[in-house]
Amino acid sequence: MASRNKTLVPEAKTGLNRLKTEVASEIGLNNYENIDKGNLSSRQNGSVGGEMVKRMIESYEQSL
């Protein structure tokens, strides 16, 4: 199954990957970029994405 995710702003990809790695390590998923995500629970993967969105929203609100 091919990924349907498209990078709308290619320049942001590096920053998002850095944020993903930082969040994952803070919740105890060290070396997240090299882990087979299929071996993690939905809760673990969802926690990373959810925390990323939370931080991006907080950052945007602070910049207003």
Beta strands, then each sheet from edge to edge (+ up, - down):
end
